[in-house]
Each structure stands twice: as structure tokens, then as C-alpha cells.
Amino acid sequence: MNVAVERLDSEWVDSWCKQVSAALGPLMSPFLETHGFPPGENVVALATDESHEATDDLVDLTPIPSDLTTLYWVLSEVSLPDIANGYFVHSPATVAEHFRGYGPVQVDDESPGIVFASDGGGHLFAVATSGRVWRSTTASWFDDFEGAAVSIQKFLEQIGQRVTDQS
């Protein structure tokens, strides 16, 4: 089923980054007392000149979906090891390195996907040229992928909701 999805907007991504970053402080401050061990480094890192160069290299290397380019124009990476099972949006340099090493992943009947994120259990998230986000069924580049979100925006909204739910 093809669902028309609006393209990702950089202002929306910037707002998402600010909201999640603001929610992390109050969430992590009582973490040690609540869980008995210190939190990991939970951070939403904004894009830098270096990450913009890495995004340009990624665009030259892969058939990168436009939403992924928009995402990386605003943020460099996300590391949320203490949210649910953990969420990690890889840096564009890491995505390029993985693409060189493993290539694209096959996602259902769509064009091959580019792995751009993972969770704390080793499951991978890939985005296809359609913009849909797929999750590996196992912690492997070579097994099946199932639908995770209709777009990168919906994927980020799901992560944001997990942050909110955990607070």
C-alpha cells in the first residue's frame, strides 16, 4: 500500500531536536537514583561542518533518500542508550562506512534501503528511496526487514514519544 507522505522539513527536525534534548535533562537527572547506575551519554548532536561534508560524501556514494539528506542537514547523530532499549541514529560518516562495507539492504519489495540507525538490541533501521523506514527482524544486515514507520518523521516521532513516555 503506497501512502503519500510529505517530505521531511528541516524546521520540523530542528524542533524535534530541541524538544528531545530539553526532555533528556529532567529525565536523566534522577537516573542514577532510580536505576542504581549512571546513565549513558544521551544526546542529540546537531549537524556540524564536518557532518555536512560527510552528508555530501554519502549523497555521492548512495542513492540517499531526500529525507535522510534533510535529517543530516540538521543533526549529526542521536545517541539515546537509556531510552527504552536504546536508539541510535548513526552519523552520516558511519552510514557511509557501513554502506561501503555491507552495501544496501533488501527491504520487502521496495528498492534497497540504507541503514541509518539501530537500537540497543542490534536491530537495524533502514530507509528506502520511498522514504519508508524498515527494521531488521534480527540483529543482522542480511535477514528480513519489516515496516517500522511510513517516514523518517514518523520514526522520529516514535522515538520522541518513547522519551516522553519514559519521563
Backbone bond lengths (Angstrom), bond angles and torsions (degrees), N, CA, C in turn:
res aa  C-N    CA-C-N  psi(-1)  N-CA   C-N-CA  omega(-1)  CA-C   N-CA-C  phi
1 M - - - 1.444 - - 1.525 108.81 -
2 N 1.295 117.72 118.61 1.455 121.64 177.64 1.516 109.43 -88.74
3 V 1.307 115.83 126.01 1.453 121.99 179.05 1.520 107.35 -114.67
4 A 1.320 116.61 127.48 1.455 119.98 178.15 1.526 108.31 -70.99
5 V 1.310 115.76 123.57 1.448 121.65 -177.84 1.521 108.00 -124.04
6 E 1.337 115.57 134.69 1.453 118.89 177.10 1.518 109.63 -67.92
7 R 1.311 115.45 149.96 1.456 121.03 179.05 1.520 109.58 -69.46
8 L 1.295 115.90 152.30 1.455 123.14 -179.91 1.528 109.53 -66.68
9 D 1.320 116.06 136.98 1.459 122.78 -178.40 1.532 109.24 -107.26
10 S 1.326 117.38 132.21 1.469 120.97 -177.09 1.529 112.04 -62.44
11 E 1.328 118.01 -33.58 1.465 119.71 177.68 1.527 110.82 -66.29
12 W 1.337 116.34 -36.71 1.462 119.94 176.89 1.534 109.66 -64.15
13 V 1.333 117.16 -43.98 1.471 120.76 179.97 1.522 109.82 -62.08
14 D 1.324 117.31 -43.45 1.462 121.31 178.80 1.527 110.24 -59.48
15 S 1.314 117.20 -43.93 1.467 121.65 178.48 1.527 110.58 -63.04
16 W 1.331 116.77 -42.64 1.466 121.20 178.17 1.524 110.12 -60.11
17 C 1.334 117.36 -45.08 1.466 121.80 179.36 1.528 110.65 -57.84
18 K 1.323 116.60 -46.11 1.462 121.26 -179.02 1.527 111.07 -65.02
19 Q 1.323 117.68 -42.71 1.463 120.86 -178.65 1.526 111.30 -64.98
20 V 1.331 116.43 -46.13 1.465 119.66 -179.19 1.520 110.52 -67.11
21 S 1.319 117.47 -43.20 1.466 120.48 178.49 1.520 111.19 -60.00
22 A 1.335 117.24 -43.05 1.467 121.49 179.48 1.525 111.16 -64.11
23 A 1.316 117.73 -35.57 1.468 121.39 -179.17 1.525 112.19 -74.43
24 L 1.319 117.35 -25.05 1.464 120.18 -176.42 1.524 113.32 -68.50
25 G 1.331 117.80 -38.72 1.466 120.55 -177.90 1.520 112.64 -55.68
26 P 1.331 117.77 -58.93 1.467 119.15 179.29 1.531 113.29 -63.63
27 L 1.304 116.62 -27.69 1.460 120.56 -179.70 1.530 111.55 -73.55
28 M 1.336 116.81 -37.01 1.465 120.33 -175.90 1.529 113.05 -88.01
29 S 1.338 118.88 -22.62 1.474 119.79 -176.20 1.533 113.09 -59.82
30 P 1.332 121.17 -40.86 1.471 119.27 177.54 1.537 113.12 -92.22
31 F 1.329 117.40 10.44 1.468 121.27 -172.53 1.532 111.83 -57.95
32 L 1.336 117.65 -49.25 1.463 121.40 -177.85 1.521 110.72 -59.09
33 E 1.322 116.68 -46.28 1.457 120.87 -179.70 1.527 111.46 -64.39
34 T 1.308 116.68 -39.60 1.467 121.97 -177.13 1.521 112.31 -73.91
35 H 1.346 116.43 -42.96 1.464 120.31 -171.83 1.525 114.57 -104.43
36 G 1.329 117.75 -14.93 1.454 120.36 178.27 1.514 114.36 84.98
37 F 1.297 117.45 4.56 1.462 122.10 175.05 1.528 107.88 -149.08
38 P 1.322 117.03 155.61 1.473 118.82 -176.73 1.526 111.28 -72.50
39 P 1.332 115.52 152.84 1.460 118.22 177.71 1.520 110.98 -71.81
40 G 1.317 115.21 159.51 1.457 120.23 172.35 1.519 108.86 -75.53
41 E 1.308 115.79 -172.40 1.467 119.71 178.50 1.522 108.44 -84.74
42 N 1.317 116.15 100.77 1.460 123.02 179.37 1.520 107.29 -97.45
43 V 1.324 116.41 112.79 1.462 119.64 -172.81 1.523 111.51 -151.17
44 V 1.319 114.30 145.09 1.457 122.54 169.53 1.524 104.81 -110.81
45 A 1.323 117.04 106.60 1.467 121.94 -175.77 1.521 110.18 -92.80
46 L 1.308 115.58 123.16 1.459 120.36 179.05 1.523 110.77 -74.04
47 A 1.312 115.15 157.93 1.464 121.81 -178.05 1.528 110.57 -63.23
48 T 1.313 114.75 150.05 1.460 123.37 177.67 1.526 108.33 -127.21
49 D 1.303 116.82 173.54 1.468 119.86 174.99 1.529 110.26 -57.67
50 E 1.325 116.23 -40.02 1.462 121.02 179.77 1.530 111.71 -64.27
51 S 1.340 116.70 -42.94 1.467 118.55 179.80 1.527 110.61 -70.76
52 H 1.334 118.14 -31.02 1.470 120.26 175.28 1.533 110.13 -64.04
53 E 1.331 117.10 -40.92 1.471 120.56 176.73 1.522 110.24 -62.88
54 A 1.330 116.71 -41.52 1.466 120.72 178.84 1.527 110.58 -65.39
55 T 1.330 117.38 -35.64 1.466 120.85 176.44 1.522 110.13 -64.98
56 D 1.324 117.19 -43.43 1.465 120.78 176.70 1.526 110.75 -58.84
57 D 1.336 116.99 -42.45 1.470 121.24 177.91 1.523 110.62 -63.69
58 L 1.341 116.70 -39.74 1.458 121.15 179.19 1.527 110.58 -64.23
59 V 1.322 116.71 -41.69 1.469 121.43 177.80 1.523 110.25 -60.33
60 D 1.330 117.43 -40.54 1.466 121.62 178.84 1.529 111.95 -68.81
61 L 1.328 117.15 -28.45 1.462 122.41 -174.54 1.525 113.47 -86.54
62 T 1.330 117.35 -35.76 1.458 121.50 -168.92 1.527 111.95 -128.59
63 P 1.312 115.72 165.15 1.475 119.83 169.77 1.526 109.04 -83.05
64 I 1.321 117.15 64.13 1.457 122.90 -172.32 1.531 111.04 -67.09
65 P 1.335 116.99 129.74 1.466 119.90 176.46 1.532 110.82 -63.26
66 S 1.315 116.51 146.19 1.463 120.62 -176.24 1.525 112.56 -59.52
67 D 1.331 117.98 -33.68 1.461 119.65 179.74 1.525 111.59 -65.27
68 L 1.309 117.48 -33.09 1.458 120.19 178.11 1.527 109.74 -69.50
69 T 1.321 117.31 -38.24 1.461 120.70 175.81 1.531 109.63 -62.17
70 T 1.321 117.23 -44.78 1.467 121.53 178.24 1.523 110.41 -60.40
71 L 1.321 116.73 -45.12 1.458 121.18 179.01 1.516 110.65 -56.19
72 Y 1.335 116.02 -49.57 1.460 119.93 -176.33 1.520 113.25 -74.58
73 W 1.297 118.02 -13.94 1.449 119.04 175.29 1.530 109.73 -73.86
74 V 1.356 116.44 -23.36 1.465 121.55 -178.27 1.526 111.85 -101.19
75 L 1.321 117.48 -43.30 1.465 118.99 -178.45 1.515 111.01 -124.09
76 S 1.320 114.34 155.29 1.457 120.14 179.52 1.524 110.73 -93.79
77 E 1.327 115.01 -46.32 1.462 119.64 177.82 1.519 109.88 -166.51
78 V 1.323 114.87 165.40 1.458 122.05 178.34 1.519 107.33 -131.14
79 S 1.330 115.52 131.75 1.459 121.16 176.50 1.521 107.81 -129.76
80 L 1.319 115.77 110.59 1.464 121.98 -178.66 1.536 109.15 -129.20
81 P 1.336 116.91 67.79 1.468 119.09 -176.08 1.529 113.94 -66.25
82 D 1.338 117.31 -20.62 1.453 119.95 -175.91 1.522 113.84 -105.54
83 I 1.318 116.93 12.58 1.455 121.39 175.50 1.524 107.75 -101.64
84 A 1.341 115.17 116.37 1.469 121.43 -175.75 1.532 108.43 52.04
85 N 1.326 117.05 -124.83 1.461 121.90 -179.88 1.524 111.45 -89.26
86 G 1.323 116.91 2.25 1.464 122.37 -177.98 1.509 110.56 101.77
87 Y 1.331 115.87 140.17 1.461 122.94 176.47 1.513 108.88 -136.53
88 F 1.314 115.57 137.17 1.457 121.42 -178.19 1.520 109.44 -139.97
89 V 1.329 116.71 116.02 1.456 121.27 170.19 1.519 104.75 -94.60
90 H 1.308 116.09 115.57 1.458 121.25 -174.39 1.521 111.35 -70.45
91 S 1.318 115.39 152.60 1.461 120.61 176.62 1.530 109.02 -67.60
92 P 1.329 117.93 156.53 1.466 119.01 178.01 1.533 112.19 -60.63
93 A 1.320 117.88 -31.97 1.470 120.32 177.15 1.531 110.58 -65.43
94 T 1.326 117.12 -40.45 1.464 121.31 177.95 1.523 110.63 -66.78
95 V 1.332 117.01 -41.65 1.465 120.92 178.75 1.529 109.49 -60.54
96 A 1.318 117.32 -44.13 1.466 120.88 178.63 1.526 111.18 -63.42
97 E 1.329 116.46 -42.80 1.472 120.70 179.21 1.524 110.36 -61.56
98 H 1.329 116.82 -45.05 1.470 120.49 178.81 1.530 111.35 -66.06
99 F 1.326 116.89 -38.26 1.462 119.83 178.72 1.530 110.32 -63.32
100 R 1.322 116.27 -41.73 1.475 119.48 177.35 1.532 111.14 -62.88
101 G 1.336 116.86 -38.81 1.456 121.06 -176.24 1.517 114.65 -80.53
102 Y 1.338 116.75 -37.09 1.458 121.09 -173.17 1.522 114.66 -116.84
103 G 1.325 116.48 -19.36 1.457 120.22 -177.05 1.507 111.33 77.91
104 P 1.326 116.63 -170.54 1.466 120.29 178.70 1.528 110.00 -76.16
105 V 1.323 116.12 165.64 1.467 121.15 175.89 1.515 108.24 -111.08
106 Q 1.326 115.66 149.11 1.458 120.57 178.41 1.517 109.28 -85.63
107 V 1.330 116.15 124.76 1.455 120.86 -179.58 1.516 109.47 -121.49
108 D 1.323 115.93 103.86 1.452 122.79 176.81 1.531 110.14 52.22
109 D 1.324 117.17 -135.23 1.460 120.99 -179.15 1.519 112.30 -96.27
110 E 1.328 116.92 8.71 1.457 120.74 -178.76 1.521 110.22 -85.81
111 S 1.309 112.92 174.52 1.461 118.28 173.49 1.523 108.57 -63.60
112 P 1.306 117.09 159.92 1.466 119.63 -179.34 1.531 111.87 -55.78
113 G 1.321 114.50 149.95 1.456 120.84 -179.32 1.508 112.07 -104.08
114 I 1.328 114.54 161.71 1.459 122.01 176.97 1.520 107.27 -110.85
115 V 1.324 116.89 122.83 1.457 121.29 178.61 1.526 108.14 -71.84
116 F 1.344 115.43 125.84 1.458 120.54 -178.73 1.527 113.58 -129.43
117 A 1.327 117.25 -5.94 1.461 119.66 -176.79 1.525 109.52 -155.27
118 S 1.329 114.88 169.82 1.462 120.77 176.51 1.524 108.66 -153.66
119 D 1.321 115.02 171.27 1.455 119.05 174.42 1.520 108.76 -116.78
120 G 1.310 116.55 177.59 1.461 120.71 -177.00 1.512 114.62 -68.10
121 G 1.326 117.33 -11.90 1.455 121.20 177.52 1.518 112.95 -94.91
122 G 1.321 116.65 3.50 1.458 120.65 178.66 1.516 114.56 89.67
123 H 1.328 117.55 -2.03 1.458 119.66 176.03 1.525 109.08 -67.54
124 L 1.306 115.56 145.04 1.459 121.79 -176.90 1.520 110.43 -104.76
125 F 1.321 116.35 149.78 1.448 122.75 173.28 1.515 108.00 -117.51
126 A 1.329 115.49 129.63 1.465 121.33 -179.43 1.517 108.75 -124.80
127 V 1.322 115.22 149.83 1.458 120.36 175.71 1.520 107.32 -114.74
128 A 1.332 115.17 132.21 1.462 121.07 178.07 1.531 108.71 -91.23
129 T 1.311 116.80 168.86 1.459 119.57 179.95 1.523 112.32 -62.11
130 S 1.322 117.81 -21.51 1.469 122.01 175.87 1.523 111.60 -69.35
131 G 1.336 116.18 -17.97 1.457 121.13 -176.00 1.516 113.61 98.64
132 R 1.338 117.28 -10.88 1.467 120.94 178.90 1.528 110.32 -69.16
133 V 1.326 114.64 146.59 1.461 121.29 178.62 1.522 108.61 -105.67
134 W 1.316 115.48 134.41 1.460 123.07 -177.12 1.523 109.62 -121.16
135 R 1.342 116.77 148.05 1.470 123.05 179.45 1.524 108.72 -118.70
136 S 1.322 115.72 134.68 1.465 118.65 177.76 1.526 109.32 -68.48
137 T 1.322 115.77 144.61 1.464 120.04 -179.64 1.524 111.87 -78.58
138 T 1.322 116.44 -18.21 1.459 122.48 175.15 1.527 107.30 -135.71
139 A 1.297 116.33 175.90 1.464 120.94 178.72 1.531 108.95 -82.94
140 S 1.327 115.94 63.57 1.460 120.65 -176.11 1.523 111.11 -147.81
141 W 1.316 115.19 147.65 1.473 122.25 175.41 1.522 110.78 -77.11
142 F 1.321 117.50 -16.43 1.454 120.31 -167.06 1.519 114.77 -114.24
143 D 1.324 118.78 0.97 1.458 121.27 177.38 1.525 110.13 -93.80
144 D 1.298 115.57 -171.14 1.458 120.81 -177.80 1.521 112.45 -70.32
145 F 1.320 114.06 155.39 1.455 122.38 173.62 1.520 107.59 -121.73
146 E 1.344 115.87 143.58 1.457 121.31 177.67 1.526 108.61 -122.48
147 G 1.310 116.07 156.34 1.450 120.53 -179.46 1.513 112.22 -59.70
148 A 1.340 116.28 135.08 1.463 120.95 178.85 1.525 111.43 -117.42
149 A 1.327 117.05 -34.03 1.469 121.44 -179.82 1.519 108.39 -162.84
150 V 1.324 116.35 152.10 1.473 119.51 -179.13 1.514 112.42 -76.15
151 S 1.340 117.03 -12.14 1.460 120.60 -179.61 1.519 110.26 -161.72
152 I 1.326 115.82 167.13 1.460 119.81 175.15 1.528 109.77 -63.65
153 Q 1.324 117.82 -37.01 1.458 120.00 178.44 1.523 110.61 -60.13
154 K 1.318 118.04 -46.35 1.469 120.97 178.77 1.531 110.74 -63.81
155 F 1.321 117.07 -37.42 1.467 121.85 176.59 1.530 109.65 -60.44
156 L 1.335 117.00 -47.60 1.462 120.70 178.87 1.522 111.31 -65.51
157 E 1.333 117.11 -37.58 1.461 120.15 176.78 1.526 110.51 -60.88
158 Q 1.333 117.32 -39.31 1.467 121.21 178.20 1.528 110.44 -62.55
159 I 1.327 116.79 -42.91 1.466 120.31 178.48 1.527 109.54 -65.15
160 G 1.323 116.78 -44.86 1.462 120.05 178.10 1.515 112.14 -58.42
161 Q 1.323 116.57 -38.73 1.461 120.72 178.06 1.529 110.85 -65.71
162 R 1.314 117.02 -37.49 1.468 120.03 177.80 1.522 110.43 -64.29
163 V 1.344 117.04 -39.01 1.469 120.57 176.40 1.514 109.12 -61.91
164 T 1.316 117.10 -47.96 1.460 122.16 179.80 1.523 111.29 -61.03
165 D 1.324 117.15 -45.11 1.465 121.66 -179.11 1.520 112.18 -63.25
166 Q 1.312 116.75 -31.27 1.457 120.82 -176.74 1.527 111.96 -79.56
167 S 1.317 117.53 -20.77 1.467 119.52 -177.81 1.510 112.35 -80.82
